[in-house]
Amino acid sequence: MSNGDHPEPQATANSGAVAVVGLDLRGDEPAPKKQIYSWALWDWATQPFHSVILTFIFTALYLTTNAFLPPELAQLDKTDPARVAGIAELTSGLGLGGTIAGLAILLLAPVLGQRADAAGRQKLWLGIGTGALILCMLGLWFVTPTPSLFWLGVALISAGVVFSEIASVNSNAMLISIASPKTVGRISGLGWGFGYLGGIVALVLVIVFYMSDWFGLSADGGLPFRIIAVGCAVWAIAFSIPIFLNVPEPSLGRPDRKVGFFASYVLLVKDVIGLYRNPGTRTTFWFLVASAVFRDGLSAVFTFGAVIASTVFGFDFIHLVIFGVAANLIAGVSTILAGRLDDRWGPKRLIIISLACMIVSGIAVFALVDTGQVAYWIGGLILCAFVGPAQSAGRSFLARVTPAGREGEVFGLYATTGRAASWIAQGAWTVLIILTGNTKFGILGIVAVLLVGLLLLLPVKETRRSVRLSH
């Protein structure tokens, strides 16, 4: 397909996938390793927010525990219906905050990502999003164990989710500046893998902190958890610096797309409609729709995984942290290895296998709730093994179906509009818990979103052209 003055798309020799101009500009010349590892370190820098604060420690072992229940409920037995309902109210409140955060991403991320793309200022907005995320983590210091401060904790964590997504919009866009058609799968996998491995190191440090009896600090006032939140902020500051020093902007911008703030929404709608109406880009449109849904389900696995382990399966502190280390180790290694399978098999097959395995595992975890913690150790870790590969393959799939000359626009839509569905899993989790009064039914909400995403992906065609050197 010809696209104005842009060259005809070329197929990569290894994968048979249609390349994009942004990736072709580097050709076969590998990016300096310093740039690649500096880009991957940003995931390492921000992962403790997701692993330590959002998933395994702060929300699961502090914010959604009896520390934030009214005293008359906190004193009841763990199996007392009133206490179970009180904990469910906290977990649904966390889900409500995530739902609102998803809607905020829907309203803000498309415009901010589009404007950064037009101005060629991805690093500026990466810095703004990262800096605001760090401030949210620092703010958690003030969330002492008082029921009235529960919503402050939810607000800061939800705002952190929004700023993290705004930053990741621009981090994803910067992938184009360091990847080639032959390496996009493995570099994308390296970034996700670095993130999970960074989460392991952060969780191991938390274990050391715990096993050392908090180094003699008093546990009153939730002090250890508040210190952990500040530590995650310091970690993010230290390891996010290299990407700003060493990784170039993906483009010089597109001045023709500079419009006013509200006019950006009009331009966004036109972009989406144009992708759908053009037969050459309709595959890209449907992948954006499918990926928006299944990626939201993938995010929910880590967002609520530890909450499920703690409130449904009764994991205590040390077991939950050990589970977190195992989950991140499995996710990190599987993602790095899957990057090579992505380049060999094609990303769609990898995503389908990953989603199918996660759906089966999720249903098994729900069905085996009464059998005890072993069910979650097995089923939960299987879920984690397939999250990263699906996330990484989703990013590389888009690179392989993006028409020549449209890379900035389409990657922006993926990283922004594709994230606009980030309220769906949060909403499904919240509604099912409210309707049943039991946190375990939130598992089915996550599974349902993964299933819908899989069904939407199945009819999407993967562009794969065989190439012969004589061509």
Stockholm file with secondary structure:
# STOCKHOLM 1.0

chainA/1-471         MSNGDHPEPQATANSGAVAVVGLDLRGDEPAPKKQIYSWALWDWATQPFHSVILTFIFTALYLTTNAFLPPELAQLDKTDPARVAGIAELTSGLGLGGTIAGLAILLLAPVLGQRADAAGRQKLWLGIGTGALILCMLGLWFVTPTPSLFWLGVALISAGVVFSEIASVNSNAMLISIASPKTVGRISGLGWGFGYLGGIVALVLVIVFYMSDWFGLSADGGLPFRIIAVGCAVWAIAFSIPIFLNVPEPSLGRPDRKVGFFASYVLLVKDVIGLYRNPGTRTTFWFLVASAVFRDGLSAVFTFGAVIASTVFGFDFIHLVIFGVAANLIAGVSTILAGRLDDRWGPKRLIIISLACMIVSGIAVFALVDTGQVAYWIGGLILCAFVGPAQSAGRSFLARVTPAGREGEVFGLYATTGRAASWIAQGAWTVLIILTGNTKFGILGIVAVLLVGLLLLLPVKETRRSVRLSH
#=GR chainA/1-471 SS CCBTTBCCCCBCTTTCBBCCHHHHTTTTCCCCHHHHHHHHHHHHHHHHIIIIIIIISHIIIIITSGGGSCHHHHTSCTTCHHHHHHHHHHHHHHHHHHHHHHHHHHHHHHHHHHHHHHHTCHHHHHHHHHHHHHHHHHHGGGCCSCGGGHHHHHHHHHHHHHHHHHHHHHHHHGGGGTCCTTTHHHHHHHHHHHHHHHHHHHHHHHHHHHHTGGGGCCCGGGHHHHHHHHHHHHHHHHHHHHHHHHCCCSCSCCGGGCCCTTHHHHHHHHHHHHHHHSTTTHHHHHHHHHHHHHHHHHHHHHHHHHHHHHHTSCCCHHHHHHHHHHHHHHHHHHHHHHHHHHHHHCHHHHHHHHHHHHHHHHHHHHHTGGGCHHHHHHHHHHHHHHHHHHHHHHHHHHHHHCCTTCHHHHHHHHHTGGGGGTTHHHHHHHHHHHHHSCGGGHHHHHHHHHHHHHHHHTTCCCCBCCCCTTC
#=GC SS_cons         CCBTTBCCCCBCTTTCBBCCHHHHTTTTCCCCHHHHHHHHHHHHHHHHIIIIIIIISHIIIIITSGGGSCHHHHTSCTTCHHHHHHHHHHHHHHHHHHHHHHHHHHHHHHHHHHHHHHHTCHHHHHHHHHHHHHHHHHHGGGCCSCGGGHHHHHHHHHHHHHHHHHHHHHHHHGGGGTCCTTTHHHHHHHHHHHHHHHHHHHHHHHHHHHHTGGGGCCCGGGHHHHHHHHHHHHHHHHHHHHHHHHCCCSCSCCGGGCCCTTHHHHHHHHHHHHHHHSTTTHHHHHHHHHHHHHHHHHHHHHHHHHHHHHHTSCCCHHHHHHHHHHHHHHHHHHHHHHHHHHHHHCHHHHHHHHHHHHHHHHHHHHHTGGGCHHHHHHHHHHHHHHHHHHHHHHHHHHHHHCCTTCHHHHHHHHHTGGGGGTTHHHHHHHHHHHHHSCGGGHHHHHHHHHHHHHHHHTTCCCCBCCCCTTC
//
